[in-house]
Amino acid sequence: MDYPSVNHIEISSEFIVKWQKIVNIAADLLNVPAALIMKVDPPYIEVFSSSNSQGNPYHVGDREHLAGLYCETVIKNDDKLLIPNALNDDKWKDNPDIDIGMISYLGFPLKWPDGTFFGTICVLDSKENRFSKNQERLIRQFKELIESHLDTIYKSKKLAKQLEYEKNLEKDLKTINSRFSTIFDNIEQGICLHEMIYEDNKAVDYRIIEANPAYEMITGIPLDKSKGILAKELYATEKAPYIDIYEEVARTGKTVTFEDYYEPMDKYFHITVSCPGKGRFITLFYDITERKRMEERIRENEKKLSITLHSIGDGVITTDIEGRIVMLNPTTEELTGWSSEKAKGKKLLEVFNIINARTGETAEDPVQRVLESGQLVGLANDTTLISKDGSKYQIADSASPIKDNEGNILGVVLVFRDITEKYNLMEEIRETKKTLSVLLANLPGMAYKCRNDKDWTMEFVSKGCKELTGYDPQELLYNKEVSYGNLITPDCKQYVWEKVQNSLKDNDSFEVEYKIGTKSKEEKWVWEQGQGVFDESGKLENIHGFITEITERKKREERIQYISLHDSLTGLYNRTFLEEEIERLNVARQLPMSLVMADLNGLKLINDTYGHSKGDEVLIKTGKILKELFRKEDIIARYGGDEFVILLPETNEEEVQKMLKRIKKHSTEILVGKKEEDKIPISISLGYAVKCNASEDVYKKLKIAEDRMYKDKLLESKSTKSHIVKSLLKTLQEKSQETEEHGRRMSKLALALGEKIGLSHAEQDRLSLLASLHDIGKTIIFEKVLKKPDKLTNEEWEEIIKHPGTGYRICSETEEFSHIALDILSHHERWDGNGYPQGLNGEEIPLLARIISIVDAYDVMTNGRPYKKAMTKNEALEELARCSGSQFDPGLLELFKEAVRKTK
């Protein structure tokens, strides 16, 4: 088929209208002021389509010379361009878009089918915007849609019969519609069109008219169940979720974006709400739970890192990207005389007063050098730190950039140590050789004079040689027993040789760190500083230097490195390392590669019930089992709070299924319970996926494994939580007066009263269960407190009044018992409002909780406790009557008296 020149192709009004809709949708979904389709017409580029969004400064037909524009870079590089904030990059300072306030940009190239550039599709924002991966994916899908339009337009110009043209056009249009439908069906964000329900001009509810498949995947609610169902019924709430926000959008037409935690689903969502027409609204939402959980873990890791930095002996200073101090650790505070609080926000050299020891001039700012170069920078050998009180310290070490995952510099960390003693030693060596032996005899390390050969033949070593190497000085001199070169470990020999030779060539002193093997076969890290000694003709005579052990410092550095790649609780790899390994192993030679996702069932319930220490034990045990079950080459990582991911290179589906069966079998070894005989196994939910082809997206496979795991969790989690609650109930009966007989008596009395007031069968069943579980929260209380015959202390009473809340959390986590959780929370409330934990009064207290309050008090009084004699039925009823209207519901109490008199 012959194609015309793209320079003469016109875009029909039909596609101009479609493109207008696309930019409007893009601006709306990304909540930005401008979405554009630009057409290149050298030497110009013009606005071809511009969104109708508020605050958009661009108009169709606007033209600019191709000179430093965002879009020009997209076309030149034939690739995506993302600029979070052009004000932070001198490269864009002359960009005309900055003059109209557009400082952030995301754009993709648009091409005709023959590879000729049509222009770009882009979105711009007047504030800093890093644009998420999901937002990038959405614009890329719109790019593909527009290029399919260009393909159709291009083909429509074929020189052929008009009839064939119309048939091809119809086919292309169907393809376009199909692709648009595909985007809607496959976009990862949930999209829902809703209709508000009004009564008396007041919004009371809403229903879903249409939703995409991602809605079902994110919420777990089937689409066929969702459509047309009122929100109150769908989400089982008294008030439709976020109805106030949605009503305002449907009424005013404005767009609202917010993030919130939705407790019924235990998820965080990012939600964008817009109005397509009066009385309707569209929600674009996606699950950000992992991001929120990760932010929490990052904060925890930052806390742990801060503890580490405050405990090491080296000085540490961190700055922001402007070179202003963020933190000083205690060693730095001691050496500089500045407190971290007073130093915060100041430029480095205001606090870190450093000079060249030889010239007395102010030393160059190492932080500024790092910010300019983006590389690690070492301090000069002759750097002196002057403290606030005038004290002087010789320091050495380096400054490094702090970077985010994308390589952007966020600030600088400066690590240094006090080397005053070693520096003064070297000065003494330079000044005089006469006193050298006296000084060197007491140094913590080894001073030396050696030849410049591969053996580093020693002509002099100090007494510190024995402590450092295990050899007496005489054994090293002139290689009598062993050469120093042979003490250097094989992996370091060439590095040390080249480092020293390069310094000698420039007549410079040198510093080098490496490993040696001692006489006792112990391996040590050492730091060596030396200088070549030359005669008047410039010929090297020998090398003088000093060697000291730095093993402990290296261990600290290795520990920090280990912490950055491992989970601190289980010792497994962390998510950061896992993602790096995914990229490393995501190659053809590792295929097939299996991915397994595992999730502990009921961990939150364990934490609430037995405490976080018990939950940590379960996680540690799980990590240990996983390490025992898998191969050394498999990557096992803690992916989230109770989630684990395992990468298995060169593992097919049959093999991974066998491994999952082994995990299921061994998960019975993970037990929880207070007593050994009461412990029950905790189940693990599992899911897997196998990548067989290099073209398959490994993260999509991980998502498949996660989906399968959640399906497995639906089967496992309910049973596990129910077992835990029943085990707790048994424990409570053993450690307190809450016997099975007490529960049966309470159930009988409660049902008699329930029948008296006309409760339904379902409510009667619920009341019976409440009688058994109302005090389950007492399992967290020490047995000696529960059975104490004397008056409780204030501290003991504070523990007692926590049990309704604990019982509420336990049962809320278990589907089988969740319907009585609120009644358990309220069963110690009083009619007069002086109860606990919420201080409810009157009919604010749930009915079943009021019933159990009366029945429990009556049963305790008539059956007694070890510390209190039982009352007669009449005495107990009189005591209840005395508390009518204060502690108990007076109406229910009268009916209870009648029920008791009829009960044998």
C-alpha positions in Angstrom: 0.0 0.0 0.0 1.4 3.5 -0.9 1.3 6.1 1.8 1.2 9.9 1.3 3.8 12.3 2.9 2.8 12.9 6.5 3.6 16.6 6.1 0.4 17.1 4.1 -2.0 14.9 6.1 -4.8 16.8 7.9 -6.4 15.7 11.1 -10.2 15.4 10.7 -12.6 17.1 13.1 -13.7 13.6 14.3 -10.2 12.9 15.7 -9.8 16.4 17.0 -12.9 15.9 19.1 -11.6 12.5 20.4 -8.2 14.1 21.2 -9.9 16.9 23.1 -11.7 14.3 25.2 -8.4 12.5 25.9 -6.6 15.6 27.1 -9.6 16.6 29.3 -9.7 13.1 30.8 -5.9 13.1 31.4 -6.0 16.5 33.1 -8.9 15.4 35.2 -7.5 12.0 36.3 -4.0 13.4 37.1 -5.5 16.6 38.7 -3.1 18.9 36.8 -3.9 22.3 35.2 -2.7 21.3 31.7 -2.8 18.3 29.4 -1.6 18.9 25.8 -1.1 17.3 22.4 1.7 19.2 20.6 2.4 19.1 16.8 5.9 19.7 15.6 6.3 21.9 12.5 10.0 22.9 12.4 11.2 25.3 13.3 8.1 25.6 15.5 6.0 23.4 17.7 2.3 24.3 18.3 -0.5 23.5 20.7 -2.8 21.1 18.7 -5.2 20.1 21.6 -5.4 21.6 25.1 -7.4 20.5 28.1 -10.4 22.6 29.2 -9.1 22.4 32.8 -9.1 25.4 35.1 -5.8 27.3 35.2 -4.6 26.0 31.8 -2.4 28.8 30.2 -2.1 27.1 26.8 -4.5 27.6 23.9 -4.9 25.7 20.7 -2.7 27.3 18.0 -0.1 28.7 20.3 3.4 28.4 18.7 6.9 28.4 20.1 10.4 28.1 18.5 12.1 24.8 19.1 14.6 26.3 21.6 15.0 24.6 24.9 11.4 23.3 25.3 10.4 20.3 27.3 8.7 18.8 24.3 11.8 19.4 22.1 13.8 17.2 24.4 11.2 14.4 24.2 11.4 14.4 20.4 15.2 14.6 20.3 15.6 11.7 22.8 12.6 9.8 21.3 11.8 8.9 24.9 9.7 9.8 27.9 10.7 12.9 29.9 9.8 13.5 33.6 10.7 16.7 35.3 9.4 16.9 38.9 10.5 20.5 39.4 12.4 22.5 36.7 13.2 25.2 39.2 15.7 22.8 40.8 17.6 22.2 37.5 19.7 24.9 35.8 19.2 23.1 32.6 15.6 24.4 32.3 16.1 28.0 33.6 15.5 29.5 30.2 12.5 27.4 29.4 9.5 29.7 28.5 7.1 27.3 30.3 8.6 28.4 33.6 7.6 32.0 32.9 3.9 30.9 32.9 4.3 28.8 36.1 4.5 25.3 34.6 7.4 23.8 36.5 6.7 20.0 36.4 6.3 18.0 33.2 5.6 14.4 32.0 5.6 13.8 28.2 5.9 11.0 25.6 6.7 11.3 21.8 3.9 10.7 19.3 4.8 9.2 15.9 3.2 8.5 12.6 3.4 4.8 11.5 6.4 5.5 9.3 8.4 6.7 12.3 8.1 10.4 11.6 7.4 12.5 14.7 3.9 14.0 14.9 4.7 15.7 18.2 4.1 14.9 21.9 1.4 14.2 24.5 2.2 15.8 27.8 0.8 17.0 31.2 2.2 20.0 33.1 1.7 21.2 36.7 2.3 24.5 38.4 3.7 22.7 41.5 6.3 20.1 42.1 4.9 16.7 40.9 6.9 13.5 40.6 4.1 11.7 38.8 3.6 8.1 40.0 4.2 4.9 38.0 0.5 4.5 37.6 0.1 8.0 36.2 3.0 7.4 33.8 1.3 4.2 32.6 -2.0 6.0 32.1 -0.4 8.7 29.8 1.6 6.0 28.0 -1.8 4.3 27.3 -3.2 7.5 25.9 -0.1 7.9 23.8 -0.8 4.4 22.3 -4.4 5.4 21.7 -3.5 8.6 19.8 -0.8 6.8 17.8 -3.5 4.2 16.8 -5.5 7.3 15.6 -2.5 8.5 13.6 -2.2 5.0 12.1 -5.9 5.1 11.0 -5.5 8.6 9.6 -2.3 7.6 7.8 -4.0 4.5 6.2 -7.1 6.5 5.3 -5.1 8.5 2.8 -4.2 5.5 0.7 -4.7 6.1 -2.9 -7.3 3.5 -3.6 -11.0 3.1 -4.2 -13.3 5.1 -1.9 -15.2 1.9 -1.0 -12.1 0.1 0.2 -11.1 3.3 2.1 -14.5 3.4 4.0 -14.2 -0.3 4.9 -10.7 0.1 6.2 -11.7 3.2 8.1 -14.6 1.3 9.7 -12.3 -1.5 10.7 -9.7 1.0 12.2 -12.5 2.7 14.2 -13.6 -0.6 15.6 -10.0 -1.3 16.6 -9.7 2.1 18.3 -12.9 1.5 20.2 -11.6 -1.9 21.2 -8.3 -0.4 22.4 -10.1 2.2 24.4 -12.2 -0.5 26.0 -9.1 -2.5 26.6 -7.5 0.5 28.4 -10.6 0.9 30.6 -10.7 -2.9 31.4 -7.0 -3.2 32.1 -6.1 0.0 33.8 -4.8 -0.7 37.3 -6.7 2.1 39.0 -10.3 1.4 40.0 -12.8 3.6 38.1 -16.4 3.9 39.1 -19.3 6.0 37.9 -21.8 6.7 40.7 -25.3 8.3 40.9 -26.3 10.2 44.1 -29.6 9.3 45.8 -31.5 12.3 47.2 -34.4 12.5 49.6 -36.0 16.0 50.2 -33.1 17.5 48.2 -30.6 15.9 50.6 -28.0 13.3 49.5 -28.6 10.2 51.6 -26.9 7.5 49.6 -25.4 6.6 46.2 -25.0 3.6 43.9 -22.5 2.4 41.3 -23.7 2.6 37.7 -20.5 1.3 36.0 -17.1 0.1 37.2 -14.0 -1.4 35.6 -12.5 -4.8 36.6 -9.8 -3.1 38.7 -12.6 -2.0 41.1 -13.3 -5.7 41.9 -9.6 -6.6 42.2 -8.8 -3.7 44.6 -12.0 -3.9 46.8 -12.6 -7.7 46.6 -16.3 -7.0 45.9 -17.7 -8.7 42.7 -18.9 -6.3 40.0 -22.2 -8.1 39.6 -22.8 -7.6 43.3 -21.8 -3.9 43.2 -23.8 -2.5 40.3 -27.0 -0.8 41.3 -26.7 -1.6 45.0 -27.0 1.3 47.5 -23.6 2.0 49.2 -25.0 1.6 52.7 -26.0 -2.0 51.8 -23.0 -2.7 49.7 -20.5 -1.6 52.4 -22.7 -2.6 55.4 -22.5 0.8 57.0 -25.0 3.2 58.6 -23.7 6.0 56.5 -22.4 5.7 52.9 -18.6 6.1 53.0 -17.3 9.6 52.1 -20.8 10.7 51.1 -20.2 14.3 52.3 -17.2 14.6 49.9 -19.0 12.9 47.0 -22.1 15.1 47.5 -20.1 18.3 47.3 -18.3 17.1 44.1 -21.7 16.1 42.5 -23.2 19.4 43.5 -20.4 21.8 42.7 -18.6 20.0 39.8 -15.2 20.5 41.3 -12.5 17.8 41.5 -11.3 16.5 44.9 -8.3 14.3 45.7 -7.7 12.8 49.1 -6.0 9.8 50.8 -7.7 7.9 53.7 -7.7 4.7 55.7 -10.8 2.7 55.2 -11.1 0.5 58.3 -13.6 -2.1 57.0 -11.1 -3.2 54.4 -8.0 -2.4 56.4 -6.6 -0.5 53.5 -5.4 3.0 52.5 -6.7 4.5 49.3 -5.8 7.4 47.1 -9.1 8.7 45.7 -9.8 11.3 43.0 -13.4 12.4 42.6 -14.7 14.4 39.6 -18.2 15.3 38.3 -19.2 14.2 34.8 -22.7 15.6 35.2 -25.1 16.9 37.8 -26.0 14.4 40.4 -23.2 12.0 39.3 -19.5 11.6 40.2 -16.6 9.5 39.1 -14.0 8.0 41.5 -10.5 7.1 40.4 -8.8 5.2 43.2 -6.0 2.8 43.9 -4.7 0.9 46.9 -1.8 2.7 48.6 -1.7 0.4 51.7 1.8 -0.9 50.9 3.1 2.6 50.4 1.7 3.6 53.8 3.1 0.5 55.5 6.5 1.2 53.8 6.5 4.7 55.1 5.9 3.4 58.6 8.8 0.9 58.1 11.0 3.7 56.7 10.3 5.8 59.8 11.2 2.8 62.0 14.4 2.1 60.0 15.3 5.8 60.3 14.9 5.5 64.1 17.2 2.5 64.2 19.7 4.2 62.0 19.7 7.2 64.2 20.4 5.0 67.2 23.3 3.4 65.3 24.8 6.7 64.3 24.6 8.0 67.8 26.4 5.0 69.2 29.5 4.8 66.9 32.8 6.5 67.8 33.2 8.4 64.6 31.8 11.8 64.1 28.8 12.0 61.8 27.2 15.1 60.3 24.2 15.1 57.8 23.1 18.0 55.7 20.3 18.8 53.4 20.7 19.5 49.6 21.5 23.2 50.4 24.4 22.2 52.7 22.6 23.1 55.9 23.1 20.9 58.9 20.4 18.4 59.8 22.0 16.4 62.5 25.2 16.0 64.6 25.9 12.8 66.5 27.3 12.9 70.1 30.9 12.4 68.9 30.6 15.5 66.6 29.0 17.5 69.4 32.0 16.6 71.7 34.6 17.5 69.1 33.0 20.7 67.7 31.5 22.1 71.0 28.1 22.6 69.2 24.9 20.9 70.2 22.9 19.3 67.4 19.9 21.5 68.2 21.8 24.7 67.9 23.7 23.6 64.8 20.6 22.6 62.9 20.0 24.8 59.9 23.5 26.4 59.9 25.9 26.1 57.0 28.6 23.4 57.6 31.6 25.7 58.0 29.8 27.8 60.7 29.9 24.7 62.9 32.6 22.5 61.3 35.5 25.0 61.5 38.3 23.3 59.6 41.6 24.7 58.4 44.7 23.4 56.7 47.2 22.6 59.5 50.2 23.7 57.4 48.9 27.0 55.9 46.3 28.0 58.5 43.9 28.8 55.7 40.2 27.8 55.8 39.8 24.4 54.3 37.5 23.8 51.3 33.9 22.9 52.3 33.6 19.1 51.6 29.8 19.2 51.6 29.8 21.8 48.8 32.3 19.7 46.8 30.0 16.6 47.1 26.9 18.6 46.1 28.8 19.9 43.0 30.4 16.7 41.9 27.8 14.1 43.2 30.8 11.9 44.2 32.4 10.8 47.5 35.0 13.4 48.6 37.9 12.7 51.0 39.2 15.3 53.4 42.8 16.6 53.0 45.4 14.8 55.1 46.3 18.0 57.0 42.8 19.0 58.0 42.4 20.5 61.5 39.1 20.9 63.3 38.9 23.9 65.7 36.3 23.3 68.4 34.0 26.1 69.8 36.3 26.4 72.8 39.5 26.6 70.6 40.6 23.0 71.0 42.2 21.5 67.9 41.8 18.1 66.4 43.3 16.5 63.4 40.6 14.6 61.5 40.3 12.3 58.5 37.6 10.6 56.5 35.1 11.4 53.8 31.8 13.0 52.7 29.3 11.1 50.6 26.1 12.0 48.8 22.7 10.8 50.2 20.7 9.6 47.2 17.1 8.3 46.7 16.2 5.2 44.7 16.3 7.3 41.5 19.8 8.6 42.1 18.7 12.1 43.1 20.9 13.8 45.7 19.0 14.5 48.9 21.9 15.7 51.1 25.3 14.8 52.3 26.7 12.6 55.1 30.1 13.6 56.5 31.9 10.9 58.5 35.2 11.7 60.2 37.4 10.5 63.1 39.9 12.1 65.4 43.3 11.1 64.2 45.2 13.8 66.2 47.4 11.2 67.8 48.4 9.6 64.5 48.8 12.9 62.8 51.1 14.2 65.6 53.1 11.1 65.3 53.7 11.6 61.6 54.8 15.2 62.4 57.2 14.0 64.9 58.6 11.5 62.3 59.2 14.4 59.9 60.8 16.6 62.5 63.3 14.2 64.0 64.4 10.6 63.6 66.4 10.7 66.8 63.4 10.2 69.1 61.6 7.8 66.7 62.3 4.6 68.6 61.1 6.0 72.0 57.8 7.3 70.5 57.1 4.3 68.4 57.6 1.8 71.3 54.3 2.9 73.0 52.1 3.4 70.0 48.9 1.4 69.6 49.9 0.0 66.2 53.1 -0.6 64.2 55.4 2.0 62.9 57.8 0.8 60.2 60.5 1.5 57.7 60.5 -0.8 54.7 61.9 -1.3 51.2 59.7 -0.7 48.1 59.5 -4.4 47.0 56.8 -7.0 46.7 57.7 -8.4 50.1 57.6 -5.0 51.7 60.9 -6.0 53.4 61.0 -4.5 56.8 64.1 -2.7 58.0 62.5 -1.4 61.2 59.3 -2.2 63.0 58.1 -1.0 66.4 57.0 -3.1 69.4 53.4 -2.7 68.3 54.2 -5.3 65.7 53.6 -8.1 68.2 50.1 -7.0 69.1 49.1 -6.3 65.5 50.5 -9.3 63.7 51.4 -11.8 66.4 55.0 -11.9 65.3 57.9 -10.5 67.3 59.6 -7.6 65.5 62.8 -9.7 64.9 60.7 -12.3 62.9 59.6 -9.7 60.4 62.9 -7.8 60.0 64.5 -8.6 56.6 61.9 -11.4 56.2 63.6 -13.6 58.7 60.6 -15.8 59.5 57.9 -14.2 57.3 57.7 -11.2 55.0 55.1 -8.5 55.7 54.0 -8.9 52.1 52.9 -12.5 52.9 50.7 -11.3 55.7 48.6 -9.2 53.3 45.7 -11.4 52.2 45.8 -12.5 48.5 42.7 -10.4 47.5 44.4 -7.2 48.8 48.0 -7.6 47.6 47.7 -6.0 44.2 45.4 -3.2 45.5 47.9 -2.2 48.2 50.8 -2.4 45.7 49.1 -0.1 43.1 47.9 2.3 45.8 51.4 2.8 47.2 53.1 2.9 43.8 50.8 5.7 42.6 51.5 7.8 45.6 55.3 7.3 45.4 55.2 8.3 41.8 53.8 11.7 42.7 55.9 11.9 45.9 52.7 11.9 48.0 51.9 10.4 51.3 49.4 7.5 51.1 46.6 6.0 53.1 45.3 2.5 52.5 43.0 0.0 54.2 43.4 -3.7 53.7 43.3 -7.1 55.5 46.2 -9.1 57.0 46.5 -12.6 58.4 48.2 -12.9 61.8 50.4 -15.6 63.2 47.4 -17.1 64.9 45.5 -17.2 61.5 43.2 -14.4 62.6 42.2 -12.0 59.9 42.4 -8.2 60.7 41.5 -5.0 58.9 44.3 -2.4 59.1 44.8 1.2 58.2 48.2 2.2 56.9 49.6 5.7 56.4 53.0 6.2 54.9 55.4 8.4 53.0 58.3 7.7 50.6 61.7 9.1 51.7 63.8 10.3 48.8 67.5 11.4 48.6 68.7 14.7 47.2 68.6 13.3 43.7 65.0 12.2 44.0 65.8 8.5 44.3 63.5 6.6 46.7 65.5 5.3 49.7 62.7 3.6 51.7 59.2 4.0 53.0 58.2 5.2 56.5 54.8 4.6 57.8 52.4 3.5 60.5 49.8 0.6 60.6 47.0 0.2 63.0 44.1 -2.1 63.4 40.6 -0.9 62.3 38.7 -4.2 62.5 36.1 -2.9 64.8 35.4 0.1 62.6 35.0 -2.2 59.6 32.6 -4.4 61.5 30.5 -1.4 62.3 30.5 -0.4 58.6 29.6 -4.0 57.6 26.8 -4.0 60.2 25.3 -0.8 58.8 25.5 -2.4 55.3 23.9 -5.6 56.7 21.1 -3.6 58.3 20.4 -1.7 55.1 19.7 -5.0 53.2 18.2 -7.3 55.9 15.1 -7.3 58.1 16.1 -6.5 61.6 13.7 -9.0 63.2 14.0 -12.2 61.1 17.4 -11.7 59.6 15.9 -12.4 56.2 16.5 -10.0 53.3 14.4 -6.9 53.2 12.2 -5.6 50.4 14.9 -3.3 49.1 17.3 -6.2 48.6 14.6 -8.3 47.1 13.8 -5.7 44.4 17.4 -5.5 43.5 17.6 -9.3 43.2 14.5 -9.4 41.1 16.3 -7.1 38.6 19.5 -9.2 38.8 17.8 -12.5 38.4 15.3 -11.3 35.7 17.4 -12.7 32.9 16.8 -15.6 30.4 19.5 -17.9 31.9 17.6 -18.0 35.3 14.3 -19.2 33.7 12.0 -20.6 34.6 11.9 -18.4 37.7 9.2 -19.1 40.4 7.9 -16.4 42.8 6.2 -17.4 46.0 4.3 -15.1 48.3 3.5 -16.2 51.9 1.4 -14.5 54.5 0.9 -15.4 58.2 -2.7 -15.7 59.2 -3.9 -14.0 62.3 -0.7 -12.1 63.2 -2.6 -8.9 64.2 -4.8 -11.0 66.5 -1.7 -12.6 68.0 -0.2 -9.1 68.6 -3.4 -7.8 70.2 -3.9 -10.9 72.3 -0.4 -12.2 73.4 1.5 -9.0 72.7 3.9 -7.9 70.0 6.8 -9.9 71.5 4.8 -13.1 70.8 4.0 -11.9 67.3 7.7 -11.3 66.8 8.5 -14.8 67.9 6.0 -16.2 65.3 7.7 -14.1 62.6 11.2 -15.2 63.6 10.1 -18.9 63.7 8.5 -18.5 60.3 11.7 -17.0 58.8 13.7 -19.8 60.3 11.5 -22.5 58.8 11.6 -20.8 55.4 15.4 -20.7 55.4 15.5 -24.4 56.3 13.1 -25.4 53.5 14.6 -23.5 50.6 17.9 -23.7 48.8 20.9 -21.4 49.5 20.5 -19.8 46.0 16.9 -19.0 46.7 16.2 -15.4 47.8 13.9 -15.2 50.9 12.7 -11.8 52.0 10.3 -10.3 54.5 8.1 -8.3 52.1 5.8 -6.6 54.6 4.5 -6.9 58.2 3.4 -10.5 57.9 4.3 -11.2 54.3 7.3 -13.0 52.8 8.4 -13.4 49.2 10.7 -16.1 47.9 12.5 -16.0 44.5 13.4 -19.4 43.1 15.6 -19.2 40.0 15.6 -22.1 37.6 12.5 -23.6 39.2 9.5 -24.9 37.3 5.9 -25.1 38.3 6.0 -28.7 39.4 9.0 -28.0 41.6 7.5 -24.9 43.3 4.2 -26.8 44.0 6.2 -29.4 45.9 7.9 -26.7 47.9 4.6 -25.1 48.8 3.3 -28.5 50.1 6.4 -28.7 52.3 5.8 -25.2 53.7 2.2 -26.1 54.5 3.4 -29.3 56.3 6.1 -27.5 58.3 3.9 -24.5 59.2 2.3 -26.7 61.9 5.6 -26.1 63.8 4.6 -22.4 64.2 2.7 -22.5 67.5 1.0 -19.8 69.6 -0.4 -20.0 73.1 0.4 -19.2 76.7 0.8 -22.8 77.9 2.6 -25.6 76.0 -0.4 -27.9 76.1 -2.7 -25.1 74.7 -0.6 -24.1 71.8 -2.2 -24.2 68.4 -0.5 -24.1 64.9 -0.6 -20.9 62.9 -1.3 -21.4 59.2 0.5 -19.8 56.3 -1.3 -18.6 53.2 0.6 -19.2 50.0 0.5 -18.2 46.3 2.9 -18.7 43.5 3.6 -17.8 39.8 6.2 -18.9 37.3 8.0 -16.8 34.7 8.9 -18.9 31.8 9.5 -16.4 29.0 11.9 -13.4 29.0 9.1 -11.2 27.6 6.9 -11.7 30.7 6.7 -8.9 33.3 8.1 -10.3 36.5 6.1 -7.8 38.6 2.9 -9.0 37.0 3.9 -12.5 37.9 4.5 -11.3 41.5 1.0 -9.8 41.4 -0.4 -13.2 40.3 1.3 -14.9 43.2 -0.1 -12.3 45.6 -3.7 -12.8 44.2 -3.4 -16.6 44.7 -2.1 -16.1 48.2 -5.1 -13.9 49.1 -7.4 -16.6 47.7 -5.6 -19.1 49.9 -5.9 -16.7 52.9 -9.7 -16.6 52.6 -9.7 -20.3 53.3 -7.0 -20.4 56.1 -7.4 -17.1 58.0 -10.9 -17.6 59.4 -10.1 -21.0 60.9 -6.8 -19.8 62.4 -8.4 -16.8 64.2 -11.3 -18.9 65.5 -8.8 -21.5 67.0 -6.9 -18.7 68.7 -10.1 -17.2 70.3 -11.2 -20.6 71.5 -7.8 -21.3 73.0 -8.0 -17.9 74.8 -11.4 -18.8 76.2 -10.0 -22.1 77.6 -7.0 -20.1 79.1 -9.4 -17.7 80.7 -11.4 -20.5 82.3 -8.2 -21.9 83.8 -6.8 -18.7 85.2 -10.0 -17.1 86.6 -13.5 -17.8 87.9 -14.9 -17.6 84.4 -15.8 -21.3 84.3 -17.9 -23.1 81.6 -20.6 -23.5 84.3 -20.6 -19.7 84.8 -21.1 -19.3 81.1 -23.9 -21.8 80.9 -25.7 -20.2 83.9 -25.3 -16.7 82.3 -26.6 -18.0 79.0 -29.7 -19.6 80.5 -30.5 -16.4 82.5 -29.7 -14.1 79.5 -31.9 -16.2 77.2 -34.8 -16.1 79.7 -34.6 -12.3 79.7 -34.1 -12.2 76.0 -37.2 -14.2 75.4 -39.1 -11.9 77.9 -38.3 -8.9 75.8 -39.0 -10.6 72.5 -35.5 -11.0 71.0 -35.3 -12.8 67.6 -33.7 -16.2 67.3 -30.6 -14.6 65.7 -30.3 -12.1 68.6 -30.8 -15.0 71.1 -27.9 -16.9 69.5 -25.8 -13.7 69.6 -26.7 -13.2 73.3 -25.7 -16.8 74.1 -22.3 -16.4 72.4 -21.8 -13.0 74.3 -22.4 -14.8 77.6 -19.5 -17.1 76.8 -17.1 -14.5 75.4 -17.9 -11.3 77.2 -14.8 -11.4 79.4 -12.3 -12.9 76.9 -10.3 -9.7 77.1 -9.2 -10.8 80.6 -6.7 -13.3 79.1 -4.1 -10.5 79.0 -4.4 -9.9 82.8 -2.1 -11.7 85.2 -3.8 -14.6 87.0 -2.8 -13.2 90.4 -4.7 -10.0 89.7 -7.8 -11.9 88.5 -7.8 -14.0 91.7 -6.7 -11.3 94.1 -8.9 -11.4 97.2 -7.9 -7.9 98.5 -8.6 -4.5 97.1 -6.8 -3.8 93.7 -4.2 -1.1 93.5 -4.6 1.7 91.0 -2.2 0.1 88.6 -4.0 -3.3 88.8 -7.4 -1.6 88.3 -6.0 0.2 85.2 -5.2 -3.3 83.8 -8.6 -4.6 84.6 -10.5 -1.8 82.8 -8.6 -2.5 79.7 -10.2 -5.9 79.1 -13.4 -4.8 77.3 -11.2 -3.0 74.7 -9.0 -6.1 74.4 -12.0 -8.3 73.9 -13.3 -6.0 71.3 -10.1 -6.1 69.3 -9.9 -9.9 69.6 -13.4 -10.6 68.3 -13.3 -7.8 65.7 -10.4 -9.7 64.0 -12.5 -12.9 63.8 -15.4 -13.1 61.4 -17.0 -15.8 63.5 -17.3 -13.5 66.5 -17.1 -10.0 65.1 -20.8 -9.4 65.4 -20.6 -9.4 69.2 -17.4 -7.2 69.4 -19.3 -4.0 70.1 -21.4 -5.7 72.8 -18.2 -6.9 74.5 -16.7 -3.4 74.4 -19.8 -2.0 76.1 -20.7 -4.6 78.8 -19.1 -2.5 81.6 -20.9 0.7 80.7 -23.3 2.0 83.3 -26.8 3.4 82.8 -25.8 6.7 84.5 -22.7 7.1 82.2 -20.1 6.4 84.9 -19.0 3.1 83.4 -16.0 2.3 81.1 -14.4 2.4 78.6 -16.5 4.9 76.6 -18.7 6.5 79.3 -21.9 5.7 77.5 -25.2 6.2 79.2 -28.8 5.1 78.9 -29.8 3.6 75.6 -26.5 4.6 74.0 -25.4 1.3 75.5 -26.2 -1.7 73.2 -29.1 -3.7 74.4 -27.3 -7.0 74.6 -24.5 -5.4 76.7 -27.1 -4.1 79.1 -28.6 -7.5 79.5 -25.2 -9.2 80.1 -24.3 -6.5 82.6 -27.3 -7.5 84.8 -27.0 -11.2 84.3 -23.2 -11.2 85.1 -23.7 -9.3 88.3 -26.5 -11.5 89.4 -24.6 -14.8 88.7 -21.5 -13.6 90.5 -23.5 -12.5 93.6 -25.6 -15.8 93.8 -22.6 -18.1 93.2 -19.9 -16.1 95.0 -16.2 -16.0 94.6 -13.3 -17.3 96.7 -13.1 -13.9 98.4 -16.8 -13.3 98.7 -19.7 -15.5 100.1 -22.6 -16.2 97.8 -25.9 -14.4 98.3 -29.4 -15.8 98.2 -31.6 -15.1 95.2 -33.6 -12.4 97.1 -30.5 -10.7 98.5 -29.0 -10.5 95.0 -32.2 -9.1 93.5 -32.4 -6.5 96.3 -28.7 -5.5 95.6 -29.6 -5.2 91.9 -32.6 -3.1 92.7 -30.4 -0.7 94.8 -28.3 -0.1 91.6 -31.4 0.4 89.3 -31.1 3.6 87.3 -27.4 4.1 88.2 -25.6 0.9 87.1 -28.4 -1.0 85.4 -31.2 -0.3 83.0 -34.3 0.0 85.3 -36.7 -1.3 82.6 -34.6 -4.4 81.9 -34.1 -5.0 85.6 -37.8 -5.3 86.3 -38.2 -7.8 83.5 -35.1 -9.7 84.8 -36.7 -10.1 88.2 -39.7 -11.6 86.6 -37.6 -14.0 84.5 -35.5 -15.0 87.6 -38.6 -15.9 89.6 -39.8 -18.1 86.8 -36.4 -19.8 86.4 -35.6 -22.8 88.5 
